[in-house]
Amino acid sequence: MNDSLRFCGQALKPAERALIVELATRYGRLSRHELAQTVCELLDWHRPNGHPKTIECRALLERMQEAGLIGLAPLRPGRPQGARTAVPVSPDPQSAPLDAPLATLQPIRLQRVETPADRTLWRTLIERHHPLGHRVPFGAHLRYLIQATSKSPMALGCLQFSSPAWRLKGRDQWIGWDDATRARHLQSVICNSRFLILPHVRIKNLASHVLALALRTVITDWTAAYGVKPLLAETLVDPTRFTGHCYLAANWIDVGLTTGRGREDRQHTRHGASPKRIWLYPLVPDARQRLTQTP
């Protein structure tokens, strides 16, 4: 178990493990979120922008509980990380087909999801129309509404960028990563974890246009929000549902299939269960070089 205790790619040191065990014993009544915040503060587990890595720390605490190393307070009623969110789905008011040249809807805008109204709309559209539905994302994330503004603002779809997968064989081989180098540079990779063009929107070249716009936008927004400039974008496409043609048209690189396990398959029981195609997009010309630099 010692070898599998890692935090953000780094092996947990004996002193760090001992401190976590002591805190979990001493402050057993704290919620898991509060305990994770406490651990982050004492061990200085922070993002470059100063925010604690609470979500990642909570995942570590729950792995330690599964291994019998600590006990955690029972889950409180609420929305667990990574779980589906109950989103009320009303009848879709925009069901008439929208079939028009892309130029007639310009400028296309990406509206950052920050207000309660935008969050509700984003969640509702994703829950209604995306195959994966809405889930609480793991780690850092940014969300956008895709809007047409030429006449009156209308939602055309949704985007989400979030923390990358810890290990992807095709991506890691393409970059040239070993475990140590991946741990050092993983925070410079972002994942396009949701992309939705609404079903009634049938605009040629819209998807590839939005992807290009999104990558220019997210570099600035992610850097401002998290203090790290992303160097590479990744996404996973289910080949049983989609071809990934819009990523190909937007010049993303196909680097093969995943093993099909998923983030939470710690016992390696799901190999080949649901393999996804891995697409990558370098956000700077020398992305591979910078992602393999040594200190």
Salt bridges, closest charged atoms under 4 A:
GLU22 OE2 - ARG26 NH2 2.51
GLU34 OE1 - ARG76 NH2 3.97
GLU41 OE2 - HIS46 NE2 3.19
ASP44 OD1 - HIS46 ND1 2.94
GLU56 OE2 - ARG47 NH1 3.04
GLU62 OE2 - ARG32 NH1 3.37
GLU62 OE2 - ARG58 NE 3.06
GLU66 OE1 - ARG266 NH1 2.94
ASP92 OD2 - HIS129 NE2 3.08
ASP172 OD1 - ARG171 NE 2.87
ASP172 OD2 - ARG182 NH1 2.97
ASP179 OD1 - ARG167 NH1 3.18
ASP179 OD1 - ARG182 NH2 2.56
GLU234 OE1 - ARG171 NH1 2.81
ASP238 OD2 - ARG241 NE 3.78
ASP254 OD1 - ARG277 NH1 3.15
GLU264 OE1 - ARG266 NH2 2.75
ASP265 OD2 - ARG261 NE 3.10
ASP286 OD1 - ARG290 NH1 3.78
